[in-house]
Amino acid sequence: MPVLHLAILALVQGVTEFLPISSSGHLVLVPWLAGWNDQGLILDVAVHVGTLGAVMIYLHSEISQMLQGIMRAIKGRGMNDGARLAMFLVVGTVPVVVAGFVINTTYTQMLRSVEVIAWATLGFGILLWVADRIGLTLRRIEHLKFFDVIVIGLAQVLALVPGTSRSGITMTAGRLLGMERVDAARFSMALSIPAIIGAGSLKGYELYQGGDMQLNNDVFVAAGLSFIAALVAIALMMAWLRRATFTPFVLYRIVLGGVLLGLTYGYLDLSGLQSYLQTI
């Protein structure tokens, strides 16, 4: 794949991974609009792995706290907040692991259609707006209970549908549970760590088995570029959520979803834009 194409995909992934606007949906839409061959799930996962490095740097204090808590629990010194958070991440990840295995072996290609992305982008964007409007802002991560984590984990299953947004649906669930916006975002990012590690490990093994060296080079370039883009996007999003709402992200999703539905059902024609993008 040309370096320019890799750079565009990595930038898209880095910017959208932790914003509630669906990175997986955008990674399907970019090659569709530009007329490129679909980059496939392995390269999708590569740029996700790049963003994993970014979120681990941003959440380094929580990660350190979890590691210390796990060691404390192993030594029989009881559970502290760090060990509790680590346990919550495991509990919240189990539903998406089970559902992901089923979908990955049966419905993957069907779910990567533009029509599915359009409806998911629009519908779950409106749901985020509703949750943000009615949700209280009283609870922080340390106030979470097992029931709350199970609810957020079950919500994360919906993110297997491109266009839903893993970060968006988990932040939506967090807001419905009364979490403050910043804490809903931080827990959503923390919950992405085991999900990305699992997906990256699975597809990395497939890459190794395939022995495609050119794809290996593409993977490293894309992961590095998405890492840089994600660091910037995380910092900007968290700065925004400290003083404002999710409304700009909702408006973006409504506009994008509306445009995609118009294209899907023939009400809009972007053939000129597509022709231009195909020349890049």
Secondary structure as GFF3:
##gff-version 3
##sequence-region A 1 280
A	DSSP	alpha_helix	3	16	.	.	.	ID=ss1
A	DSSP	alpha_helix	23	34	.	.	.	ID=ss2
A	DSSP	alpha_helix	40	58	.	.	.	ID=ss3
A	DSSP	alpha_helix	60	74	.	.	.	ID=ss4
A	DSSP	alpha_helix	81	106	.	.	.	ID=ss5
A	DSSP	alpha_helix	108	111	.	.	.	ID=ss6
A	DSSP	alpha_helix	114	134	.	.	.	ID=ss7
A	DSSP	three_ten_helix	141	143	.	.	.	ID=ss8
A	DSSP	alpha_helix	146	157	.	.	.	ID=ss9
A	DSSP	three_ten_helix	158	160	.	.	.	ID=ss10
A	DSSP	alpha_helix	166	176	.	.	.	ID=ss11
A	DSSP	alpha_helix	181	210	.	.	.	ID=ss12
A	DSSP	alpha_helix	213	241	.	.	.	ID=ss13
A	DSSP	alpha_helix	247	264	.	.	.	ID=ss14
A	DSSP	alpha_helix	271	277	.	.	.	ID=ss15
###
